[in-house]
């Protein structure tokens, strides 16, 4: 799993290379009394989606999707990758997800958004696949950082249920050396979903998509290794 090395506060240099656990961000989170579990951002593999009985879900062959892969929580079993990462997961109302990564190389389109994947109905999980808000796309990023600074650049995203959690997460990132202009939020509207970890709780996923790379080889390399670490942050 590749990630970013987060430099000290006050530095604006580019992260120099991959690091499995950005230590300054983990330290900032744990110092406030939270537990960190590390996951990653990875391309979703639906190459066999035409096989009998297999659902393609979000698959778009011309523009592969990326998803968050998290260590499965207790009872989390849907959509486990071959190495045991969960692409669909439940979230407590007091939990936060933080993506520390990079935007892709130049492309015609890039976006990221949390989704309501499944809703329990008795003993069944009903596929919903519903977007939980407006797209966080390359145009939104460009409005903040400028069109010439969108691609192949530091990119952090905070997914949470409320503004207070967002502020804490942005504070941790800033303390770890992130430029606040490079930190974006992905708010899940609590009135529309069922947070929690019990049998009635919804299952979520976070989906990104990059389309039509200027340099196909560079795009393929990024899809193979997007260098994104996902922090699942839970109050201790």
Secondary structure, DSSP 8 states (H G I E B T S, - for coil): --------TT--S---S--SS-HHHHHHHHHTTEEEEEEEEEE---TTTTSTT---TT--TTS-EEEEEEE--TT--TTB-TTSEESSB---TT-EEEEEEE--SSEEEEEEEEEEEEEEETTEEEEEEEE-SS-EEHHHHHHHH-GGGSSSSEEEEEEESSHHHHHHHHHHHHHTT--GGGEEEEE--GGGS--SSSTT--EEEEEEEEEEESSHHHHHHHHH----EEEEEEE-
